[in-house]
Structures are given as C-alpha cells and as structure tokens.
Amino acid sequence: MLLIKLATKSLLNRKASALLTLFTIAISVMLLMSIERVRVDAKSSFSNTISGTDLIVGARTGDIQLLLSSVFRIGHANNGVSWKSYQYISGQRGVKWAIPMSLGDSHKGLAVLGTNKDYFEHYRFAKKQSLSFSQGHEFNHLFEVVLGAEVASSLGYQLGDEVVIAHGMGNTSFHNHDDNPFKVVGILNPTGTPVDKTLHIPLAAIEAIHGGHAHQHEAVQADANDHDHDHDHDHDQHDDVDLIGTPKQITAFLLGFDSPLYTLQVRRNINQYKDEALLAIMPGVTLRELWEMLSIVEKILLLFSIVVVLISLLGMLTSLLSSLNQRRRELAILRSVGARPWHIFTLISVESLLITGLGCIVGIALFYALMLLGADYLQSHAGISLNIALLSSYELMLLAAIMVAGFIVGLIPATRAYFYSLADGMSIKI
C-alpha cells in the first residue's frame, strides 16, 4: 500500500506527462473497444440486413446471386418467376405472408421496386425492426411512389413531387416513362439498408408503365381525382387487385411462415418444383456465407485496433524512460531513506500499472459515451445496430491483455531504474 501511495504521489508530481500518457492509453482503449464492438455488430447487422423473412424465392441461380439481386439490388436476375408459380407457392399450407418483388427499372441510377402493401407491413431489417414513415404513407393508388430515406435526401424530393421512372437498372436507362409520372406519397425513415436507396411502387404499375395496362392508368387517375387522399386505409379487395394486377412474371418473392417447421419442407418443395426452375434460399444463412467471403475486412479492423494499442503502450514506455533521468534525484532520496533496489523496481512497475489501469477505465467510459452518441447515426447511415450492453467476455479478455502488456512494458523502465539505484553507489547490504 505504501508503494501504491508513493507511486500515486509521484504521478501527481508529474501530472502533465502522466495525464498525457493516460489519455493516450484511454483513446487507444476506446478505439479498440469501439472497433471490436462495431466489428461484431456489423457482422450481426449484415446478417440481419433482411430479418423476419424465412425464404427468398427466385429463378434458379446461385444463392448469393439471388440474395444480391433481390435484397441488395446488385446485379440482374437472369430469369423471373411466373405469376402462376408465385400464386401457387404463396398459397401453400403454412405460408403466413408473401411479398412479390419486381425489379428492372430505375430512377437516376437508383433501383425501383414493384411490390404490394404487405411489403410495408412484413418487411423487417436489423433485429426485426419494421419499416416506418418519416413523412406520408404507403401507396394507395397505381401511380404513387414511396421513397427510401436516401433517395429523398440525396435528390431533394418532397411529398407531392412527381418522379419519372426509366426502364433499365443502374445508370443504364433505355427509356424514360415520361407519360406516366409517379407522385411521391411517402418517405421512409432511414434503415441503413438497401431500402434507403429504393423507390417503391405498386406491382401493377410496373406492367402499366410498360404498356400492359394503359387503360388501367386512366381508371386509376380518375379514381385519384375523385378521392380526397385522406388515406384512412379503408380499401376493398378491388383496390388491392388494382395495385397488384396480374403480371406475367416477377423477379423474386419473400415468404414468411406460421412456424419455422414449414421452412425446410417448403424450401425443398420449391427447389424440386417441376413446373419451373426455382431456387429458395434462407437469407440469414446466405448472408453469413457472404460475410465469410468478406472476412478480410474483419481481420484488417482487428489488426488496426491492435496496432493502435501497441502505439499507445510504446508511448507510455517512451514517457517512462524519458522521465527516468529526471527522476534520478528522487530515486536517490528514496534509497537514502532505506528503499532497496527492488522497492524502486516495484515502484516504477506500479506506476505503469496505475497509468494503464486508469487509462482502461477512462477508455471504457469514453467507449460507452461514443456508443451512445453514435448508435443512431450508425443505424441510419451504415445499417449497423449497436448493442450497447456490458462488456463481453472477449472484450474483458482484451482489457486483461492490455493490462498485462502495460505491466510488461513497465518492466523495462523498472529494470533500468533498478540498475540506476545500484549505479549510484547507495546499495545497502541485506
């Protein structure tokens, strides 16, 4: 206890350099904990880009290719799914809901998704969070569009604006459907997922703008003019048919079941479906497979955090070593009042442990402050749902490793101080 008291007073006497070293360690601990937490939660959030969906069904292709085209809007599906097959499969026992998805059009390089109202009710992201509106509501008429948060913010759209859809994905647009503009009726809250970069329109509108139901456009426009758009969601089945239509084919569809027991059975039946070459994937499993392909990112983040900690510990070593020459008088006084060389050795070691320990405590406090401040931003802009909980066993192991590393680093100046005390000719016989 006496040595701890002496070490504390010695650090207070050199509070400027001690605080600087402590702050350096605290920042490194904060970065290490933050990078590790973000790394783990990024993996979890990536796996939950789409959640609550049991199966994604599309034309037979690779699992990852189907996932990328249907969820991330990356690439193109080679073939579609016939509407007849969609109706048959969605009507199977155990199917709780089905969401048709039709892709292939775009607006200024952003994907346009044709779907139904169930999309806004059943689509989930992160830890089964549902979609919500920052402004407006879901589409209730054929030529209405709901924008993802990033679409609205990047292009500056507001409710009531008109949007022209182009045929073709990405920046390759072959034809603008200027004769059929869509009215913005809703803007979704940020999710940090591809939903933010998507324009959502009724499934029937996809066929209508391509000339499939030109007469339906006139009927819906007349219907829109006859109603006051108060959208109390009191629509009959005829309205729903108008919004879904009877397309020849769709890109893919999502399925949710009453019980997980149906998932494997229906998946097997779909993959063996004889009328059409279809593929059913479990999004959670496929997302984990895709993350494994990107595991190099995890390794780089972990390496970066380790380097940060090593640099801070080297900074502490430099600080302690540089102060030794200035402290030879202090050490000589301690020797003159009876301190032995091992007392000096222990004193310097305790100082390094105190600095490392306090640095870890301050670093953890900064870590939680950073998590609380950045959680909403990461969720809305990067789709990373942070778990602000107690430190995990792995994180506690990392802190223990830092403490051990700090102790080992402290042995170097402690050893030099030990030999300094002997070299000053004040050795006491034991």
SEZA-252648 format. One line per field, with one value per residue (C-alpha): x, y, z; residue in one letter. Coordinates in pm, 1 decimal, m for minus. Each point is the difference from the previous one (the first is absolute). Last residue first. Layout:
N
px = c(X, ...)
py = c(Y, ...)
pz = c(Z, ...)
res = c(a, ...)
REM end
This chain:
430
px = c(2082.1, 284.9, m116.1, 91.0, 45.7, 274.3, m211.1, 48.4, m219.8, m292.6, 42.2, m2.4, m347.2, m118.8, 101.3, m196.8, m305.8, 30.4, m24.8, m243.1, m265.7, m40.7, m76.5, m256.4, m166.9, m14.8, m163.3, m251.7, m66.6, m53.5, m245.2, m188.1, m11.4, m124.4, m275.9, m96.0, m17.1, m213.9, m239.2, m7.9, m342.0, m255.8, m39.9, m65.6, 55.7, m227.5, 216.8, m203.9, 268.1, m187.0, m308.9, 139.5, 346.4, m148.1, m238.3, 277.4, 259.5, m65.3, m73.2, 292.9, 239.6, m99.8, 39.4, 351.1, 97.9, m86.5, 190.4, 303.0, m9.2, 8.7, 267.4, 219.1, m38.7, 125.9, 286.8, 116.4, m28.3, 180.4, 284.2, 31.8, m6.5, 293.5, 196.6, m56.0, 75.0, 345.4, 72.8, m99.3, 212.4, 299.2, m47.9, m163.2, 169.2, m29.6, 299.6, m141.9, m315.2, 214.2, 201.5, m322.7, m117.5, 340.4, m3.8, m346.0, 99.1, 200.2, m300.5, m250.0, 95.5, m38.9, m346.4, m124.8, 148.4, m155.5, m338.5, 23.5, 93.6, m317.4, m201.0, 156.1, m69.9, m365.7, m44.1, 173.7, m242.7, m297.0, 129.6, 59.1, m356.9, m140.9, 215.4, m106.6, m368.2, 32.0, 175.4, m316.4, m180.2, m62.3, m109.3, m251.4, m159.0, m41.2, m158.5, m240.3, m88.5, m93.5, m212.4, m167.5, m127.8, 0.0, m265.0, 93.8, m235.8, 16.5, m368.3, m284.1, 198.7, 59.0, 282.8, 162.9, m347.2, m91.0, 326.5, m55.2, m357.9, 118.6, 294.1, m215.1, m314.3, 141.5, 92.0, m371.9, m261.9, 226.5, 141.8, 83.5, 175.5, m39.1, 220.4, 29.8, m367.1, m184.1, m304.8, m144.3, m355.7, m81.6, 145.1, m123.7, m329.8, m53.6, 41.7, m257.0, m246.8, 52.3, m145.9, 184.7, m47.1, 366.9, m105.9, 186.2, m123.1, 63.3, m311.9, m137.8, m149.4, 328.3, 179.8, m277.2, 28.3, 375.6, m62.7, m233.7, 229.9, 298.5, m201.7, m63.2, 374.1, 22.2, 298.5, 163.3, 328.5, m117.1, m303.1, 203.5, 216.3, m299.2, m173.0, 271.6, m68.4, 306.2, 295.4, 307.3, 317.4, 318.8, m113.5, m133.3, 358.3, 62.3, 99.6, m363.6, m83.9, m369.3, m219.0, m138.6, m359.9, m240.0, 238.3, m202.4, 107.1, 33.9, m151.7, 49.8, 367.3, 76.8, 368.8, 158.9, 327.1, 147.9, 348.0, 95.2, m126.9, m274.7, m200.5, m331.2, m28.7, m246.9, m103.7, m64.1, m254.9, 18.9, m299.7, 200.3, 354.0, 300.2, 346.6, 188.3, 243.7, m246.7, m299.5, 197.5, 191.9, m318.5, m161.7, m280.8, m362.0, m155.2, m352.1, m125.3, m227.9, m178.8, 30.5, 377.2, 128.1, m11.3, 128.4, 314.5, 255.9, m165.0, 83.9, 140.5, 1.8, 288.0, 65.3, 345.3, 149.3, m261.4, m360.7, m248.2, m344.1, m224.2, 171.1, 50.4, m353.0, m115.3, 115.5, 321.3, 175.2, 349.1, 183.0, 378.2, 198.2, 209.7, m199.9, m327.5, 5.1, m187.1, 86.2, m142.2, m327.1, m50.2, m293.4, m47.6, m156.2, m161.7, m81.2, 89.2, m72.3, m195.5, 81.3, m175.4, 320.7, 137.0, m291.9, m34.7, 371.3, 7.2, m285.9, 168.5, 300.4, 333.9, 264.3, 316.5, 361.3, m41.1, 215.1, 287.0, m19.9, m341.9, 125.3, m298.5, m124.9, 308.5, 261.2, m196.9, m66.9, 367.7, 101.3, m213.3, 106.5, m266.1, m344.0, m258.2, m107.4, m124.0, 119.6, m91.1, m60.2, m18.8, 5.5, 326.2, 151.9, 324.8, 11.3, 319.7, 156.5, m120.9, 170.0, 325.6, m14.1, m73.5, 320.7, 219.2, m171.5, 66.9, 364.1, 58.9, m157.7, 190.0, 332.7, m69.5, m101.4, 304.1, 225.8, m158.9, 41.0, 365.8, 74.3, m193.0, 207.0, 323.5, m108.2, m122.8, 334.2, 197.8, m197.5, m46.8, 369.2, m40.1, m335.0, 175.7, 249.6, m282.7, m180.1, 319.3, 74.2, m352.7, 25.8, 337.6, m144.5, m290.4)
py = c(m723.4, 235.1, 338.8, 124.9, 374.8, 12.7, 184.4, m295.3, m221.2, 243.6, 43.1, m380.0, m21.0, 305.3, m175.9, m308.0, 209.8, 182.5, m339.0, m165.6, 260.8, m145.0, m337.8, 157.3, 190.0, m319.9, m178.4, 283.3, 4.0, m378.2, 36.7, 261.7, m236.8, m280.7, 230.0, 61.9, m374.6, m53.3, 265.4, 350.2, 101.7, 102.8, 263.8, m238.4, 212.5, m48.4, 65.3, 109.1, 245.3, 329.3, m49.7, m255.1, 154.3, 344.0, m130.4, m182.5, 278.6, 198.3, m298.9, m197.8, 293.6, 48.3, m374.1, 4.6, 317.4, m169.5, m311.4, 212.8, 177.1, m337.2, m138.1, 308.1, m28.6, m357.7, 78.8, 301.0, m192.7, m302.0, 218.3, 164.5, m337.9, m116.9, 316.0, m55.6, m373.3, 61.8, 273.3, m232.9, m273.0, 237.1, 50.4, 301.3, 99.3, 378.3, 57.0, m227.6, 211.9, 311.4, m161.3, m85.3, 360.3, 122.9, m252.5, 121.6, 222.5, m286.5, m228.2, 235.4, m94.0, m368.7, 44.0, 213.0, m226.4, m306.6, 174.1, 90.4, m359.3, m101.1, 245.3, m128.2, m359.9, 84.1, 163.9, m291.9, m243.1, 205.9, 2.8, m374.4, m61.0, 226.2, m167.0, m347.0, 92.3, 141.0, m319.5, m185.0, 122.9, m349.7, m101.9, 284.9, m152.8, m333.6, 177.1, 178.1, m334.0, m153.9, 297.2, 28.3, m361.0, m78.4, m130.8, m68.4, m50.8, m184.2, m8.7, m250.7, m271.7, 160.3, m194.9, 314.5, 121.3, m326.0, m0.3, 359.0, m81.5, m279.0, 194.8, 301.4, m176.0, m84.5, 365.9, 61.9, 234.0, 64.7, 307.8, 4.9, 253.2, 21.7, 21.8, 175.7, m9.1, m157.6, 34.0, 272.9, m33.1, 326.3, 83.0, 356.8, m44.1, m330.1, 177.6, 262.5, m276.6, m161.2, 300.1, 299.8, 167.6, 97.7, 343.8, 151.2, 364.8, 8.7, 208.5, m244.7, 60.2, 114.0, m315.0, m217.7, 179.3, m59.7, m363.5, m49.8, 176.7, m205.3, m320.2, 70.0, m8.1, m342.5, m183.0, 305.0, m16.4, 264.3, m218.6, m316.2, 155.3, 190.1, m327.3, m71.9, 324.7, 229.6, 8.0, 212.6, m147.8, 146.6, m7.8, m355.5, m106.5, 4.6, 274.1, 17.0, 367.9, 90.9, m48.9, 276.3, m18.4, 135.8, 94.7, 17.9, m217.8, 122.9, m211.1, 175.3, 63.7, m372.9, 53.7, m258.2, m188.9, 79.4, m131.8, 193.2, m276.6, m226.8, 45.1, 166.7, 350.5, 125.9, 365.8, 148.2, 268.4, 193.0, m10.4, m86.0, 130.3, m98.5, 145.1, m252.3, m110.2, 35.1, m167.1, m289.0, m43.5, m41.4, m252.2, 138.9, m112.8, 43.3, 55.4, m80.3, m291.5, 131.0, m66.0, 34.3, m12.2, 310.5, 355.9, 110.2, m167.9, m331.4, m326.9, m334.7, m273.8, m95.1, m374.4, 42.0, 176.7, 2.5, m112.8, m4.6, m108.2, 305.9, 225.2, m288.2, m124.4, 304.2, m152.6, 11.4, 169.5, 107.3, 283.4, 0.4, 323.5, 109.6, 314.1, m192.4, m371.5, m290.4, m369.9, m126.2, m170.5, m127.2, m203.9, m11.1, m311.1, m46.5, m272.3, m298.8, m311.7, m184.0, 111.6, 298.9, 197.8, m291.8, m13.2, 376.2, 44.5, m287.2, 152.6, 339.8, m151.6, 53.8, 196.4, m79.5, 119.2, 208.6, 308.5, 128.6, 176.0, 98.5, m92.1, m216.7, m157.8, 19.7, m64.8, m282.2, m174.2, 26.9, m130.3, m312.8, m62.0, m25.2, m156.4, 275.1, 158.4, m80.0, 165.3, m198.9, 52.0, 378.6, 141.9, 171.6, 171.2, 179.4, m224.5, m189.8, 335.8, 123.6, m291.7, 45.1, 374.5, m70.6, m202.0, 247.6, 300.3, m145.7, m80.3, 337.9, 177.8, m203.0, 53.5, 367.2, 65.7, m192.1, 204.7, 324.9, m99.9, m97.0, 341.0, 172.0, m181.0, 99.4, 365.8, m14.5, m138.9, 261.2, 286.3, m165.2, m44.2, 67.1, m175.2, m304.5, m1.6, 39.3, m302.2, m208.5, 86.3, m100.6, m323.5, m67.3, 55.9, m232.5)
pz = c(309.7, m80.6, m119.1, m346.6, m12.9, m257.6, m260.7, m235.3, 217.4, m11.0, m374.5, m34.1, 151.9, m197.0, m320.8, 102.4, 83.0, m334.1, m179.8, 240.9, m82.1, m350.5, 157.8, 235.8, m285.8, m205.8, 292.8, 39.5, m375.7, 1.6, 287.6, m203.1, m299.2, 223.8, 126.0, m364.4, m59.7, 310.2, m126.7, 140.5, 123.4, m260.8, m267.7, m290.6, m306.1, m301.5, m303.7, m303.2, m106.1, m13.9, 218.5, 242.0, 16.9, 72.5, 266.2, 187.3, m23.5, 317.8, 222.2, m142.3, 39.6, 364.5, 57.9, m146.4, 186.4, 329.7, m108.7, m90.3, 338.9, 175.2, m233.4, 43.3, 376.4, m17.0, m239.1, 203.1, 325.9, m146.5, m129.3, 341.4, 175.2, m215.3, 84.1, 372.8, m21.4, m150.6, 253.5, 284.3, m163.3, 17.7, 376.4, 157.8, 325.0, 26.5, m228.3, m265.4, m21.7, m28.3, m280.2, m186.2, 15.8, m119.6, m283.5, m100.9, m292.5, m151.3, 37.9, m163.6, m355.6, 78.7, 147.0, m290.5, m266.6, 161.6, 19.7, m368.6, m78.8, 179.9, m211.6, m323.3, 99.5, 66.7, m342.4, m172.9, 164.0, m121.8, m357.6, 1.5, 119.1, m272.1, m267.3, 113.9, m8.0, m351.9, m113.1, 105.6, m314.9, m139.7, 347.5, m12.3, m311.8, 175.2, 297.1, m234.8, m160.5, 334.8, 106.0, m341.2, m11.1, m370.8, m240.2, m362.6, m292.4, m333.7, m96.4, m20.7, 177.1, 340.0, 166.6, 146.5, 96.6, 174.8, 194.7, 110.6, 99.0, 230.1, 139.4, 88.4, 123.5, 342.7, 48.8, 73.9, m144.0, m294.7, m173.0, m369.5, m218.4, m376.9, m306.8, m336.5, m98.5, m293.1, m222.3, 217.8, 128.3, 178.2, 338.9, 58.3, m185.8, 178.1, 333.6, m97.9, m92.9, 338.2, 179.9, 138.0, 338.2, 49.8, 138.4, m292.9, 11.4, m373.2, m82.1, m249.9, m346.6, m153.2, 107.5, m142.6, m331.7, 2.5, 89.0, m292.3, m245.4, 109.4, m22.7, m368.5, m62.3, 158.5, m149.9, m153.5, 186.2, 244.7, 86.6, 49.0, 268.1, 139.3, 89.8, 255.8, 180.9, 32.5, 236.6, m76.2, 150.1, 144.7, 365.4, m44.4, m77.3, 377.8, 247.1, 112.3, m43.7, 42.7, m305.4, m220.8, m121.3, m262.3, m281.6, m322.3, m289.9, m357.3, m282.3, m334.7, 77.2, 15.3, m65.8, m228.0, m12.8, 339.0, 76.0, 313.2, 224.0, m137.3, m318.7, m85.1, 142.5, 260.9, 12.6, 343.8, 85.3, 326.2, 236.2, 309.8, m26.5, m208.8, 55.9, m213.7, 270.3, 289.1, m166.7, m148.3, 324.1, 205.6, m235.4, m209.9, m26.2, m344.4, m127.6, m348.4, 84.3, 305.8, 373.4, 41.1, 357.4, 219.1, 34.3, 178.3, 226.8, m72.6, 170.2, m111.4, 262.6, 225.4, 19.1, 152.3, m303.1, m278.8, m39.7, m288.5, 123.8, m3.6, m252.9, m243.1, 58.7, m196.4, m328.6, m202.7, m292.3, 94.3, m174.5, 41.6, m1.9, m300.4, m65.7, 35.2, m72.5, m154.0, 2.1, 327.7, 91.2, 353.2, 127.5, 379.0, 150.4, 339.4, 252.1, m216.6, 208.6, m266.6, m351.7, m156.7, m46.1, m202.5, m245.0, m38.5, m61.6, m247.2, m200.8, 8.3, m173.5, 170.6, m187.5, m186.7, m9.0, 315.1, m26.1, 208.3, 333.3, 138.6, 350.2, 94.7, m325.5, m223.3, 268.3, 163.1, m331.2, m94.1, 342.7, m33.0, m361.0, m272.0, m28.1, m39.5, 326.6, 348.2, 320.0, 309.9, 371.7, 9.7, 354.4, m74.6, m302.5, 55.9, 309.1, m88.2, m77.9, 338.2, 179.8, m191.3, 58.7, 367.2, 39.2, m187.4, 160.6, 345.8, m86.5, m160.9, 296.0, 261.5, m178.0, m66.9, 361.8, 124.3, m230.2, 116.5, 365.4, m58.1, m149.4, 280.7, 262.6, m174.4, m15.8, 358.8, 117.1, m197.0, 157.7, 339.3, 80.9, 371.6, m19.1, m144.5, 288.4, 248.9, m147.3, m8.6, 363.5, 104.8, m200.1, 160.2, 347.0, m78.3)
res = c(i, k, i, s, m, g, d, a, l, s, y, f, y, a, r, t, a, p, i, l, g, v, i, f, g, a, v, m, i, a, a, l, l, m, l, e, y, s, s, l, l, a, i, n, l, s, i, g, a, h, s, q, l, y, d, a, g, l, l, m, l, a, y, f, l, a, i, g, v, i, c, g, l, g, t, i, l, l, s, e, v, s, i, l, t, f, i, h, w, p, r, a, g, v, s, r, l, i, a, l, e, r, r, r, q, n, l, s, s, l, l, s, t, l, m, g, l, l, s, i, l, v, v, v, i, s, f, l, l, l, i, k, e, v, i, s, l, m, e, w, l, e, r, l, t, v, g, p, m, i, a, l, l, a, e, d, k, y, q, n, i, n, r, r, v, q, l, t, y, l, p, s, d, f, g, l, l, f, a, t, i, q, k, p, t, g, i, l, d, v, d, d, h, q, d, h, d, h, d, h, d, h, d, h, d, n, a, d, a, q, v, a, e, h, q, h, a, h, g, g, h, i, a, e, i, a, a, l, p, i, h, l, t, k, d, v, p, t, g, t, p, n, l, i, g, v, v, k, f, p, n, d, d, h, n, h, f, s, t, n, g, m, g, h, a, i, v, v, e, d, g, l, q, y, g, l, s, s, a, v, e, a, g, l, v, v, e, f, l, h, n, f, e, h, g, q, s, f, s, l, s, q, k, k, a, f, r, y, h, e, f, y, d, k, n, t, g, l, v, a, l, g, k, h, s, d, g, l, s, m, p, i, a, w, k, v, g, r, q, g, s, i, y, q, y, s, k, w, s, v, g, n, n, a, h, g, i, r, f, v, s, s, l, l, l, q, i, d, g, t, r, a, g, v, i, l, d, t, g, s, i, t, n, s, f, s, s, k, a, d, v, r, v, r, e, i, s, m, l, l, m, v, s, i, a, i, t, f, l, t, l, l, a, s, a, k, r, n, l, l, s, k, t, a, l, k, i, l, l, m)
REM end
